Amino acid sequence: MSTVLTAVLTTLLSSGAVLLGVVLTMRTQRFAAVSTARMSLLEGQSARLREALAEELTLTYLIENAYRRAMDTGSPWPGPMAEKVEREDRLFTLVRLQLDESLPRHRKLLDALDRLREHNAEEVWLTRRNAVITAVNEALAADVERILRR
């Protein structure tokens, strides 16, 4: 009788271990799938943000130089740059819509962008541009770290 009881208990324990293994495997696979989906979403958002910022940076440089030239020569502003100014403004809005102002890492990027757009800033454009690049890299790295911690 004890042999039968031992066999039954062994079978039950083995079945329980297999079931536990299946449950843990399913949870691990689900976690991996969710993490992969989150990272994929973040990569897409990051690519769109970087693309918009790259064009934003280029346009701010062109606009700032044209603005200063117009002010120095008394030419009307924005004059022939009107289309570029409108495009830069749309890109700025697009970037702002992708960021959360309540997050300090995004706030830092938004502040750097605001400084970049100041035509009469005392800081040279290159320094302001580098601040934007640093801020976006920090914000995106923090977003990746946040996803990996979940």
N, C-alpha and C positions, 0 to 999 in steps of 0.2 A: 504494500500500500504506500509506503513512503517513497518507493521508486516511482510510482505513478504520480504522486503528489509533487515530487521533485521534477519530473518531466513536465508536468502542467505548469509549475511555477517558472521553470526555465523557458518554456515556450511563451508564457505571458511576458516575462521580462525581455526576452528577445524581441517580441512583437512591439512592446513599448519602446524599446531602444530604437527599433527601425522607424516607428512612427515619430518619435522625437527627432530622429535624424532627418526625416522627410520634412517635418515642420520647420526645423532650423534651416534646411537647404532652401525651402520655399521663401522663408523670410530673408535670407541672404540674397537670393536671386531678385526678390522684390526690391530690396534696398539698393542693389546694384543697378537695377533698371531705373529706379527713381533718380538716383544720383546721376546716371548717364543722361537721362532726359533733362535734368536741371542744368547740367554742364553744357549740353547741346544748346539749350535755350540761351544760356548766358553767352556762349560763344557767338551765337547769331546776333544777340544784342550788342555784344562788344564789337563785332565786326561793323555793324551799322553805325555805332557811335564813333568808332575810329575813322570810318570813311567820311562821316559828316564833319568831324573835327579836322581832318586833314584838309578838306576843302575850305572849311571855316578859317583855318590858319592862313592858308594861301590868300584868300580874299581879304582878310583883315590887313595883311601886309600891303597888298595892292591898293586897297582903299585908304589906308593911313598915308601912304606916300602921295597918292593923288590928292588927298585932302590937304596935306601940308603944302603941296605945290599950288593948289587952288587958293589957299589962304595967303601964301607968299606973293602970288601974282594978281590977286583980286579977282580971280575967275569965279564964275558962278559954281556953286556946289549943290548937288553932286554932278550936274552937267552930264558929260558923256559916261560917267561912272554910275549913273542911276540904276541900270540893270544889275550891275555887280553889287551895289549897296542893297538892293531888294533881295538878291539871292543870298547874300550874307545874313540878312535879317531872318530869312526863312530858315536857313541852316541853324542859326542861333536858337530859334524857336524849337526846331526839331531836336536839337541837343537838350534843351531845357525840358522838353516833354519826356525824354528818356531817363531823366535823373530825378531823384527824390530829395527835395530840398531839406527834409528833416534829418537826413543822414549826414553826419559831419564830413564823411569822405566825399560825398556828392556836393555838399555845400562848398567845400574847398575848391572843387573844380569849377563850380558856378562863379565863385568869387574871382578865380583866375581868369575866367572867360570875360567877366565884366571889366577887369583891368585891361585885358588884351584889346577890348573894343574902345578904350578911351583914346581919342585922337590926340589929345593934348597931354598925355601922360608924361611924367618926368623920366620914368624908366624907359629904356630903349625897347623897341619891339621884340628883339631877340630874347631879351631877359623875360619879358612877359610871355612870349611863346613857350619858352622852356618851362615856365611855371605851369602852364596849361598841360604840357606833356607829362611833367612829373605828377601833377594832380590826377590826370586820367589814369596813368599807370598805377598809382596808389589806390585809386577807387576800384579799378578792375581787379587788382590783386586782392583787395579786401573782399570783394564780392565772391571771388573764387574760394577764398579761405572760408567764408561764411557757408557756402554750399558744401564744402568738404567736411565741415564740422557737423552738419546735419545727419 
